[in-house]
């Protein structure tokens, strides 16, 4: 059995979510992965924290995840 495109996309999203988690952890912010996937408001707050970072890699991950997690740009 091979994984289909939707399954592959879900795995890619999870990889980026875990990357976001560890990059934010390095800045002292804990991210609960399951809550981030299930709670849109929580996800948007996490992404806002990531986008405020001076860490370029963290901001890039947040930018890629923003659309996938259905979080509109603040403002």
MOQUI-V39833 format. One line per field, one symbol per residue. ss: DSSP state (@ for helix, = for strand, . for the rest). phi: phi as a letter, one per 20 degrees, with the letter a starting at -180 (. if undefined). burial: + if it has 9 or more other ideal C-beta (glycine too) atoms within 8 Angstrom, else -. A space follows every 10 residues. Layout:
BEGIN
ss->???
phi->???
burial->???
END
This chain:
BEGIN
ss->....@@@@@@ @@@@@@@@@@ @@@@@..... ..@@@@@@.@ @@@@@@@@@@ @....@@@@@ @@@@@@@@.. .....
phi->.dfegfffff fffffffffg gfffgfdnde cegffgfddf ffgfffffff fefeffffff ffffegffel dfffo
burial->-------+-- +-++-+++++ +-+++-+--- +-+--+---- -+++-+++++ +-+-+--++- ++-+++--+- +----
END
